[in-house]
Amino acid sequence: MSGKVDSARPDKVQRALGAAIDALGYLARPATGSNTLDFTYVDRLLSAVVEPPSQGKQKNGRRGIAVIRQWMVEDGPGVALLEILGQLLWRVVDMNSEQLECLRSELHAQPRYHALIYDPCSAQLVLQRLERVRLHKEKACMDLRASLVGFSTDSAHSDASSAASEIERPYSADCGSVISDSASTNSEPLSWDPVLSYNGLIKLRPATINYRGLWSNEMERDLLDFYINMFAPSQTLFAEENAYLTILPLALHSESTRNALFSVSASYMREYALSDAMKYGYMNHNYMVLAAQALQRDLSEGHGATDSCLAAGMLLVHHGVVNENETEMCWSWHVRMIDGFQQARGGFDPSSEPALFMNYQLTLALTAQTSAQIQAQRFGSSDWLLQCSGRESQRICGILGMSRRMLSMISRITMLGTAQVSDEERVSTAESLDDEIAMMNQWCYQAPGEALEVALQTAQAYQLAARIYLLCRVLGATPLHSQVASLHAKLYDLVMRLPIDGMLYTAAYPLWCCFIAALTSGYSEKTEILYERLNSIRTRNKGNICAVISCISSLFSWIHSHPFDKAVQHGWWDALMETQPARMRLLSLG
């Protein structure tokens, strides 16, 4: 044990550590399950955390409770389960801050402790116990009230329930009428024990959505539970405009959309419900194949509605993003349907968010391709992005994190970088694009308070990253260029301020901006900090971020072995990207 622990009276630390390890061993027993555990001590601890003792003689008890509460906030709810044997709290009460720090340090070196606090199932279990404690306190109050005023507890609970039912819940306004089944009026409760990343992307945010009719068995019901209550809310800051929820009505009548939805949900649940990983892995593959086959039939036979096909395409592209390493079919195949709809007489709605999402993935992926690779592929025009008013084109789309116009600008930069034009025309067009991006005023009204601030900062990050991308790819500016350095300093500061955990962290996090910032930094220290920041996200989330981190690492190795010696070096972006496989790399979280 370290000298620091020795100076902090190792006897107390050691005894507390032994108690914690005993609890971890008890929780890890094969026969132990949430249905067989005795939560008496855990519930007692949670009750005290909610309402600490107030008597003066219990001063140390209040301090110990405060310490436990802060510990839970910092490491996660699972900390409370260390009290399962009733051995830890009274030991913590008797420890000073230095000893507690030593205890936590020793625990962080224990694999079982990490397995406990980072297992979202533990977090969910504690939150369920906390709700149970709340209900017991509420029932005790209602019993006393009934005794005092002379009416039954049942009627009191009925009044409380009716009042609670009138509370407005997120997403219910637009999606409450998804199902036409008149016999079903309420959302199904969560029927499984989700393994959630406590501080990651997927978090429990229950929505009151009536979705009977979309599922035919209990497994499909569970997939929808996860999709609606945990997956969809994590994709955007805009609760009232969530494309993943607005496509639910389409899933009622579209086999491809419905199966794609099940596949996406199963691919996440395979990661977050570890006890049934094999089952969800099978469901993921099965529904993905069914969705792709149904979509192919819809497109070839012309039976499927355009919006349903786009919705299925969006979900399958998302599936390709978060399962890039194992997806056999290239996700870009689905994006090509947009070109087909453009050429068809009916076309498609240019305001379609599924179409925006697919174009967004393609546009960002092309930025990491060489000019030769881009020219070898044939993709349709993105002019449809601007088929709306000038102000509407600058409104931030929730699932993208930027506006349609900003997406169009990034696409135009890539096309300019690969176009065969004179140097004079290239410079003139680049200057015009840079001015347009700099003057762009992206806006939104959907997100309140801190969410609005994060949405605007995310959009601003895309503006800064796009200007850096323009300078580097089109004009050959290197990180030594004064304008690149100036823009990079602003982008780096902005990216470091954006949340990477908590309720404001969503799939709209600008991973592409981090990619640009990492490759155009003049300081290796900043690149390493960005790398570690992304790596911390990787440990808590499913997705393709691991592939992006690997890409950044290999590209930075090339930069390190080919140091820049001048401010302008034409063609360096293509030379850099030639070191990567030809397959298009996805540069978003979802």
N, C-alpha and C positions, 0 to 999 in steps of 0.2 A: 504494500500500500504506500502511496506517496507520502512525502514529508508533510504535505498540506493536511492530509487526513490525520497523520500522527499528532500534529499540533492542535487538532480539533477534537481531542479526546476520542480516539477510535473505538472505545468501548460502546458509547452511545450509537455512533455511526454503524458499527459492526452489528449491534443488536437490531437496529432498525433495518439494516440491509438484509440480515437473516430473516426477519419477519416478512419483508417484501418478497424475498426469494421463495419463502414457504408459500406465500399467496400465489406467486407466479406458477409454482409447481402444482399447486392445487387446481388452479384454473386450467392448466395444460393437461390434466389427466384425461386419458381417452374416454373414460365413462362420464366425464363432466360435461354437462350441457346446460343451457340457460333454463331448462325446465326442471333440472334436478338440484341446482344450486340454492343455498339458503342465503338470501340477500338481506337478512336482518341487519347486519352491521353496515352494509353498504347503504341501505335505506336510511339508517340512523345518521350516517355521515352526511348524506345528501340533505336530509331534513335540517341538520345543523348548518350546512353550507348555505341553504336557502334562508334560514332564520337563526343566526348565531345566538348563543346564550347571552343574556343581557345583565345578569347579576354581576356585581363587582367582584365577588369571590371567584368568579370564573374567568378572570382576565386572561390567564394563560390559555384557557380553552378557546376564548374568542380569537386569540392570536393564532393558535394552532389551526383553527377553522379557516382563518383568513389565508394562512400559508397554503393549506390544502386547496382552497379555492383558486388562488393564483397559480398554483402548480397545475391544476386542471385546465385553466385558461391557456397556459403556455404550452403544455405537452399534450393536452387533449382530455376529453371526458374519461377515457379509459383508466386514468390515474386512480379514480375512485374505486375501481375493482381491487386495488391493492389492499383495501380494507375488508375483503371478503372473509377473513378469519378473525377480524376484530383485533388485530395486533399492531397496526401501524399508527393510527391517529394518536393514541396516548403516548407513543414514543416520540412522534413529531412535536407534540406539545412541549416536551421536555428538552427540545434541541434549540440551539441558537442558530442564527442565520448562516454562520460559517459551517456548522455541522450539517445543516440541511443541504447546503451547496455541495458538500462532500458526498452526502448520500445520493443526491441526484446525479452527480458525476459518476459515482460507482454504478448506479442503475443504468445509466446510458451506455455503459460498457457491457451490459447484459443483453444478449440476443433475445431472450424471452421478454424482457421489458419492451424492447422495440417492437417485437411481434404483438405485444398487447396494445401499446398506445397507437401504433400505426395500423392496427387491424380495425377498419371502420366498423366491423360488427361489434367490437367492444364499445366504440363510441355510441353506436345506435342503442346498444343494450343499456348503457348508463342513462342516455336521454329518455329511454322508456321507463326506467326506474324513477327518474326525476319526475316524469309525468304522473307516475303512480303515487309518488309522495305528495304531489300537488293535489291530486284527486282525494287522497285520504284527508289532507288538511281541509279541503273544501267540504268534504262530507261531514267532518267533525263540526265545522262551522254551521252547516245547514242543519245538523241534528240539534245543536244547541238553539239555533234560531227557531226550529220547529217547536222545541220545548217551551221557549219563552213566549212565542206569539200564538201558539195553539193551532198550527196547521201542519199538514203532513209533509214529510220530507219529499215524497214523490211529487207532490204538486210544486214544491219549490224547485226541484230538479227540472220539472217540465217547463217552468217559467224560464229557468236559466238556459235550457236547451233551445227554446223558441227564440230567445234573445240572441243566442250565439248563432243561430241559423240565419239571422238577418245581417250578420257582419259580412261586409263585402270581402271576397277572397280573390286573390290574383287569378287571372285568366278565366274566371267564370263567366264574365260578361259576354265574351265573344264565342266561347266554346261550349256553353251550357246546353245549347240546342243541337249539338253535334249528332245525337242519336234521335231517331224518330220513334223509338220504343216508348210508348206512353206508360208502360208498366214500370219503367225504370226512371227514378227521379233524382237519385243521389249517386255521387262517386263511390265506386267500390273502395273499401279500406285497403291499405297495404296489407297483403296477405303473406309476405315473406319477410325474412330477417335480413335486410340489405347490408352488405359489407361496403360501407361508404368511406371515402377518403375525407377525414374530418376537416382538413383544411385544403382540400383539393378542388378540382373542377366540379365533380359530381357531388351534390349535396341534396339532402331531403328538403323539398319545398312543396308541401302538399297543395294540390290545386283541386277545386271543386269542379270536376268535369264529368259529365255523364257520357260514358263511352260504351255502354252495353250495345251489343250488335256488332262490335268490331272483333270480338273474340269468340272462339267456339269451344275452348276448353280452358282449364285452370292455368296451364302453362302460358297460353297466350294472354290470359288476364294478367298474369304476373309480369309479362313483358310490357304490357300496356301500362301497368302500375309504374314500372320503372321509367318508361319513356315519358309519361306525362308528369310524374311527380318529381323526378330526379334528373333525367337527361335533358328534356326540353328547356326547363328554366335556366340551366347552366350555359345555354348557348348564346344568350344575349342579355344585355342590361335593360332592354325595353320589354317590360312585362306585358304591355298592352299590344305589342306588335311582334309576335313570335311566329316566324314562318313555320317552325316545327310543330306548332299547335294548330295553325290555320289550315294545315293540310289534312287534319283529321277527318273532316267531312268527305274529302276525296277518297280516303282509304275505305270508306263504307262501300263504294261502288267500283273500286279499282283493285284488282288482285295484285298487280305489280307494286302499287304503293303500299298496300297492307303488308305484303310479305317483306318488302324492303324495310318497313318500319320494324317488324319483328326481328329482322336480321340485325339491324343496328343495335336494337335494345339488347339482344342476346350476346352480341359481341362485347358489350360493356359489362353485362351481368356475369359473363364468364370470368372477368377480371375481379369484379367486386363481390361475387358470391363464390368464394373459393371452394366451399364444400361441394358445390354442384358444377364445378368447372367443366367436367367432361360432358355433362348433360347440356349445358348452355353452349359449349363448343359445337356439339352436334346440331343444335337448333340454329345456331348462327350460320353454319354452312348450308344446312337444308333450306332455310328461308332465303338465303342469298341466291342460291341456285334457282329456286322457284320464282323469285322476284325478277331475276335476269331473264329467265325464260318467258315469263308473262310480259315483261316489257318488250322483248324482242317480237313476240306475237302482236302486241298492240301496234308497234311501229311498222311491222311488215304487212299486216293485214288492214291497218288503218282503223281498227275498232276502238282504240283507246282515245279518250279526250286528250287534247294537248296539255291541259293543266295537270291531268293525272300522270301523264308520261313525264312531265318535267318534275313533278313531285317525287316520283319514283327515282328519277335520275339523280335528283339532289341527295336523296337518302343513300343511294348506292355510291355516289361520289364521296359522301361523308364516310361511308363504310370503307372506301378505298383509302381515305386520308388516315383514319385511325388504325387501319390494319394493313398498311402499305407493304410491310415485309412478307405478308402471307397471301396477298391478293394476287391470284393468277391473271385475272382479266385486268388490263390496264384501265384505270378509272377514266382516262380521256375518251374512251369509246363512248361513254354515256354523254359526254359534253358535246359530241358531234351531232347529237340530235337537234341541238339549237340551230345548226346550219341547215339541217333538213327542214325544220319548221320555217326558217327564213325563206327558203326557196319555194316552199309550198304556198299555194294560193291564199290559204287562210292565215298563214303566219302564226304569231303568238303574241300574247300580251307583253309588251316591253317592260311593264312594271312588275312582272312576275319575279318574286324573290327567289324561287328555286332556280330560275334561269340566271339571275344575278349571282347566286351562290356558285353555280357551276362555272360561269365565266370568270368569277373571282379566283377560283382554284386554278383554272387554266392560265390566267394572266400572270399570277404570281409564280407559277411553276416555270413559265417561259423565261422569266428573268434569270433563271439559273441554267439556261441552255445556251449553247454557242450559236452564232449566226448561222453556221452551216446546218446545225440540227434543226433550227427553226425553219429555215428555207426548205428543208427536206419534207416538212410536214405541211399539210394544207388545212388551215382553219379559216372559217368565215370571218366576215367583218364584225367588229364590235360597235358599229355606228348606232345600233339600236339602243345602246345604253343612254344615248342623249335624246331619245324620242320623247321628250317631256320639256316642260318649261325650264328656263335657266335656273330659277330658284329651286325648283323641285329636284333638279339634277345634282344640287349641292346638299340635299338633305341626307343625313347619315343613315345608312341602312344598319339595323341592329345586328344582324348576323354577320355583317362584313366588318364593321368598325369604321367604315369610311363611306363616302358618297359615291354615287354612280359616276359622276364626273371625275372624281379622283381615280377610280378604277379605269376609266377611259384614258386618263392621262398616262397611267403606268403602261397600258397597252400600246399607246402611241409612241412612248419612249422606246419600248422594245422594238417596235416595227421600224422606227427611225434608225436605231442602232444596227439593224440588219439590212436596211435599204441601200441600193446602189445609186447614190446621189453624189453630186460634187461636194467638195469640202465647204464651199461657200454656202450652198443650200443647206447643208447639214448644220452648220453653225447658226445660220439665220433661223432655221426652224427650231433648233434647240433653245435659242434665246427666247423665242416666242413662247415655247412650252414652259420654260422656267418662269417667265413673267406671269403666265396664266395660272400656274400652280401657286406661285407666291401670293397672288391676289385672290385666290379662292377663299370663300367664306363658308366652310361647312357648318351645318347647323342641325339641331334636332330639338324636339319638344316633348318627346315621349318619356324621357327619364328625369325624375325629380332629384333635387339635392346633390349628394355626392356622386350618384350614378351619372348625372348629367355632366359633372366635371370630368369624370373618368372617360365618358363617351367623347367629349370634346378633345381631351388630351390624346386619346387614341387616334382620332381623326387627324389631329395636328402632327402626330408622329408619322403617319403615312405621308403627309405633305412634305415633311423634312426628308424622310427616307427616299421619296420619289425624286426630289431635287438632287440628292446625292447620287442616286442611281443614274439620273440623266447626265450629270457631270462625268461620272466614271465610265459608263457604257458608251455614250454617244461621243463625248468630247475627249475621252482618254485621260481625264484628270485623275491623279493618284491621291492617296491620303496626305501627301506633302503639299498639295494645292491649298492655298489659303482659304478659298471658298468652301472646299470640302471639309477642311479642319474646323471652320466656323460653324457650318451646318451640323457637323458631327457632334460638336460640343453640346449643341442644343438638343439634338436627338438623344444623345447618351443620357443627358440629365432628365429628359422627359421619360424615357424608357425605364430608368431606375426608379422613377416616382410612381409608375403604374403598379397597381396591386397585383401580386402573384398568389394571393390566397384570400380567404374570406368571401363574403357575399358579393363583392364588387369584382371578383376575378371570374371571368367567363371565357368562353371559347373565342370571343372577339379580341382577346389579347393579341397585339400586333407582332406575331412571331416573325413575319417577314421583315419588319423594321429592325428587329434584333439581329436578323441575318445580315441585313445591309450594314448595320452599325458595327457588327463584329468584323466584317471584311474590309471596312474602310477606315478603321481606327489607326491613327498614327502611333498609338501607344499599346504595346503588347499587354500591359497591365489591365487596361480597360477591356481588351478582348477577353482576357482570362476572367475578369469579374463578370462580364456578360455570359461567358460560358458557364460559370458556376451558378449564375442566376437561373439560367435555363435548365441546368442539371438538377437544381432544387425542385423545379417544376416537374421534371421527369419522374422523380422518385414518388410523386404523389398523384400522378395522372396517367390514364391510358391515352395513347395517341402516337403520332409519328414523330414526336419531339426527339426521341432517341436518334432517329435517322437524321434529323436536322442537325443535332449536336455533332454527330459523327461527320456530317458533311462540313460543318464549320471547322471542325478540328483538322480535317485533311486539307481543306482550302487554306487555312491559316498556315499549315505546314509549308504549302507551296509559296505563300507570301514570305514566310520566314526564310526560305531558301532562295528566293528571288527578290531581295530587298530593293525598294524603289530608291532611285537616286536623282529623280527629277520630278517636277510638278505635273508634267504631262507626258504620258507614255501610251500612245495609241495602240489599241488592240490588247491591252493587258487583261481586260475583263474576259474576252474570249479565251485567251491563253489560260487564265485561271480556271474557267469552267470546263476546259478540255480535260482536266484531271479527274472529272467526275464521270460516272456511267451515263450512257446516253438517255436512259429512262428518266422521264420528267420527275423531278423531286417536288413533292408537295410542301408548301411553306406556310401552313396555317395549323392551328390546333384542332380544327374541326370544320 
